[in-house]
């Protein structure tokens, strides 16, 4: 999955990108696509004349460096490392884009954990603790974390910390009860992420049902997530037997929020799978390639645009 952003002032391009590399063939150009949108009208269209009348000179800068995180996996879902810039192509529509920068470095991440502790999570919390442990074990030692728990309302349980034990200790005392204010918790997490230290930012949502107790609406949170420059991953644990209406809606809700941000939504019906998924997410965050380009001849019309990424492998490429 992927998200695209502006340098300094974020360029809200929304990309969906996860590669499954099949054998030695190159992926289809249509396998990966992205919808993007221009930023809001500039200050020039609003207040420049008024400021200049006051003797204040306004300098306008348009920074549109787009950063594209890319994860590559083989047919066994193992992450592929060691690729270089020649192995990737990026297209906006049908037009190829020239890379300005390419990176495959393991950089620190600001990671927020959004954890459901409503009453229905009581028999799943032990697996949640294992999942968080797995995530922290494979994370970059310099990563910073915060955790928001939610039931009837969201609560900042752990502020930004570089010590995963702070998260683990809080989980020991978590007491599931109440309803599910999922959308409110995501809103709080995205606002908290504005204070993050690192440019690479992600949220991990762990929940077993759809929202049934939030003030914020689904449409509002989806829009906020798309504009946030935060990759959102989610693990949804849903009961296959006698689900509630909220649980029936849960998988699509988490997918609709996660996928456009460059993250991914995982849906499971067995809590025992959660630790393996959390570990996979942690590894994905550490092994992403970053492709940077400046869009060519981009119209400033406020519309979303499609971006496609193609992977090019040498004929004798071997997966390790």
C-alpha positions in Angstrom: 0.0 0.0 0.0 1.1 3.5 -0.3 0.6 7.1 0.5 2.1 10.1 -1.3 3.0 13.4 0.3 4.3 16.8 -0.3 7.7 17.9 1.0 7.1 20.0 4.1 3.6 21.0 3.0 2.0 17.7 2.5 0.8 16.8 -1.0 -2.3 14.7 -0.4 -1.9 11.9 -2.9 -3.7 8.7 -1.9 -2.2 5.5 -3.2 -3.1 1.8 -2.8 0.0 -0.3 -3.2 1.0 -3.8 -2.2 3.0 -6.0 -4.5 2.7 -9.7 -4.9 5.6 -10.7 -7.1 4.8 -13.8 -9.0 7.8 -15.8 -10.2 10.1 -13.8 -12.4 7.5 -11.9 -14.3 7.0 -8.2 -13.9 3.7 -6.9 -12.4 1.0 -5.5 -14.6 0.8 -1.8 -14.9 -2.8 -2.0 -13.7 -2.0 -3.9 -10.5 -1.3 -0.8 -8.6 -3.2 2.5 -8.8 -3.7 5.7 -6.7 -6.2 8.5 -6.6 -4.7 11.9 -5.7 -5.9 15.3 -5.1 -4.4 18.8 -5.3 -4.0 20.9 -2.2 -6.4 23.7 -1.3 -6.3 27.1 -3.0 -3.2 29.0 -2.3 -2.8 32.1 -0.1 -2.4 34.1 -3.3 -6.1 33.7 -4.2 -7.2 34.8 -0.8 -5.2 37.4 0.9 -2.1 38.5 -1.1 -3.5 41.8 -2.2 -4.7 42.8 1.3 -1.2 41.9 2.7 0.6 43.9 0.1 -1.6 46.9 0.8 -0.2 46.8 4.3 3.4 46.7 3.1 3.8 43.0 3.6 5.4 41.2 0.7 4.2 37.7 0.1 6.5 35.0 -1.4 4.7 32.0 -2.9 6.4 28.6 -3.0 5.0 25.5 -4.6 6.7 22.4 -3.2 5.3 19.2 -4.8 7.8 16.5 -4.1 5.7 13.3 -3.8 7.0 10.5 -1.6 5.7 7.0 -2.5 6.4 4.2 0.1 6.4 0.8 -1.6 6.5 -2.7 -0.1 7.5 -5.7 -2.2 6.7 -9.3 -1.2 7.3 -12.7 -2.9 4.6 -15.4 -3.4 5.4 -16.6 0.1 4.7 -13.1 1.5 8.3 -12.6 2.4 9.6 -9.0 2.0 12.0 -8.5 -0.9 14.9 -6.2 -0.2 18.0 -5.2 -2.2 16.1 -3.6 -5.1 17.2 -0.3 -6.7 15.6 2.6 -8.5 15.9 0.9 -11.8 13.5 -1.8 -10.6 10.6 0.7 -10.3 8.5 2.9 -12.6 5.9 5.4 -11.6 3.1 6.7 -13.9 0.7 9.5 -13.4 -2.1 8.4 -15.7 -0.2 7.1 -18.7 2.7 9.5 -18.3 5.9 8.2 -16.7 7.5 10.2 -13.9 11.2 10.7 -13.3 12.5 10.0 -9.8 14.1 12.8 -7.9 15.2 10.5 -5.0 15.2 6.8 -4.1 15.7 5.3 -0.7 15.6 1.9 0.9 16.8 2.9 4.3 15.2 1.6 7.6 14.1 4.9 9.1 12.3 5.4 12.4 8.5 5.6 12.5 6.0 7.5 14.7 3.4 4.8 15.4 0.1 5.2 17.1 -1.8 2.1 18.4 -5.6 2.6 18.4 -7.0 -0.2 20.6 -10.6 -1.3 21.1 -11.3 -2.2 24.8 -15.1 -2.4 24.5 -16.9 -5.2 26.3 -16.8 -7.6 23.3 -12.9 -7.6 23.5 -12.8 -9.3 26.8 -11.9 -12.7 25.4 -9.5 -11.4 22.8 -7.3 -9.1 24.9 -4.6 -11.6 25.7 -4.0 -12.1 21.9 -3.9 -8.3 21.5 -1.1 -8.1 24.1 0.8 -10.7 22.1 0.2 -8.8 18.9 1.6 -5.6 20.4 4.6 -7.5 21.7 5.3 -8.8 18.2 4.9 -5.4 16.7 7.4 -3.9 19.1 9.9 -6.7 18.7 10.4 -6.1 15.0 10.2 -2.3 15.1 13.1 0.1 14.7 14.7 0.8 18.1 14.3 4.5 17.5 10.5 4.3 16.8 8.2 6.4 19.0 4.8 5.2 20.1 1.5 6.4 21.6 -1.6 4.4 22.4 -5.2 5.4 22.4 -7.8 3.0 23.9 -11.5 3.3 23.2 -14.8 2.0 24.4 -17.6 4.5 25.2 -15.1 7.2 24.4 -11.4 7.4 23.3 -8.6 8.0 25.9 -4.9 8.7 25.4 -3.5 5.8 27.5 0.2 6.3 26.6 1.7 9.6 25.3 4.6 9.5 22.9 7.3 7.3 24.2 10.3 5.4 22.7 10.0 2.7 25.3 7.7 -0.1 24.2 7.4 -1.3 27.9 5.2 1.8 28.5 2.7 0.3 26.1 3.0 -3.2 27.5 2.4 -2.0 31.1 -0.7 -0.1 30.1 -2.1 -3.2 28.4 -1.8 -5.2 31.6 -4.4 -3.0 33.3 -6.8 -2.7 30.4 -10.4 -3.6 31.4 -12.8 -4.2 28.5 -16.2 -2.7 28.9 -18.7 -0.4 27.2 -19.5 0.3 23.5 -17.3 1.1 20.5 -16.4 4.7 19.6 -14.0 3.6 16.8 -14.4 6.8 14.6 -13.8 9.1 17.5 -10.6 7.2 18.4 -9.3 7.4 14.9 -10.0 11.2 14.9 -8.1 11.6 18.1 -5.2 9.4 16.8 -4.8 11.5 13.6 -4.8 14.7 15.7 -2.2 13.3 18.0 0.0 12.4 15.1 0.4 16.1 14.2 2.8 16.2 17.2 4.9 13.3 15.9 8.7 13.5 15.7 9.2 11.6 12.4 8.0 12.3 8.9 7.1 8.6 8.5 3.8 8.1 10.4 1.4 5.2 10.9 -1.6 4.1 12.9 -2.5 0.5 13.8 -6.2 0.0 14.7 -7.2 -3.2 16.5 -10.9 -3.7 16.8 -13.5 -6.4 16.7 -16.5 -4.5 15.4 -17.9 -1.5 13.6 -18.6 1.8 15.2 -21.7 2.2 17.4 -20.9 5.1 19.7 -19.0 8.0 18.0 -19.8 11.7 17.5 -17.8 11.9 14.3 -19.3 10.4 11.1 -17.8 7.9 8.7 -17.5 10.3 5.8 -15.7 12.9 7.9 -13.1 10.4 9.2 -12.5 9.0 5.7 -11.8 12.5 4.4 -9.5 13.3 7.4 -7.6 10.1 6.9 -7.0 10.7 3.2 -5.6 14.1 3.9 -3.5 13.1 6.9 -0.2 11.7 5.4 -0.5 8.9 7.9 -0.5 5.3 6.8 -3.4 3.5 8.6 -3.2 -0.3 9.2 -6.0 -2.2 10.8 -6.7 -5.6 12.2 -10.4 -6.4 12.4 -11.4 -9.5 14.5 -14.9 -10.4 13.5 -17.2 -13.2 14.7 -18.4 -15.4 11.9 -21.3 -16.5 14.0 -24.3 -14.2 14.7 -22.6 -10.9 14.0 -24.2 -7.7 14.9 -25.0 -5.1 12.2 -22.0 -3.1 13.3 -19.8 -6.2 12.9 -21.2 -6.9 9.5 -20.2 -3.4 8.5 -16.8 -3.5 10.3 -14.5 -5.1 7.7 -15.6 -2.7 4.9 -15.4 0.3 7.3 -11.8 -0.5 8.3 -10.9 -1.2 4.6 -12.4 2.1 3.4 -10.4 4.0 6.0 -7.1 2.1 5.7 -6.6 1.3 2.1 -6.5 4.9 0.6 -3.9 6.0 3.1 -1.2 3.5 1.9 -1.9 1.1 4.8 -3.8 -2.1 4.8 -6.8 -3.7 6.5 -6.6 -7.3 7.7 -9.8 -9.2 8.5 -9.6 -12.3 10.7 -12.0 -14.5 12.5 -9.4 -16.1 14.8 -7.7 -13.9 17.4 -4.7 -16.3 17.5 -3.6 -14.9 14.1 -3.3 -11.4 15.4 0.4 -11.6 16.6 1.6 -12.9 13.2 -0.2 -10.1 11.4 1.1 -7.4 13.8 4.7 -8.7 13.2 4.1 -8.6 9.5 3.0 -4.9 9.7 6.1 -4.1 11.8 8.3 -5.6 9.2 6.5 -3.9 6.3 7.1 -0.5 7.9 10.8 -1.2 8.1 11.4 -2.6 4.6 9.5 -0.1 2.5 11.2 1.6 -0.5 10.5 5.3 -0.9 10.2 6.7 -4.5 10.2 10.5 -4.8 9.1 12.5 -7.9 7.7 15.8 -8.9 4.5 15.5 -11.0 4.9 16.9 -14.5 2.3 19.2 -16.0 -0.1 18.7 -13.1 -3.3 20.8 -13.4 -4.3 22.7 -10.3 -8.0 21.7 -10.5 -8.6 20.1 -7.1 -9.4 16.7 -8.6 -8.1 13.3 -7.6 -5.6 11.7 -10.0 -4.4 8.1 -10.5 -0.8 7.0 -10.0 0.4 3.6 -11.0 3.6 1.8 -10.0 5.3 -0.9 -12.0 7.9 -3.3 -10.7 10.7 -4.4 -13.2 12.8 -7.3 -12.2 15.8 -8.8 -13.9 15.2 -12.1 -15.6 17.5 -14.0 -13.3 16.2 -12.4 -10.1 16.0 -14.8 -7.2 14.0 -14.4 -4.0 15.9 -15.1 -0.8 
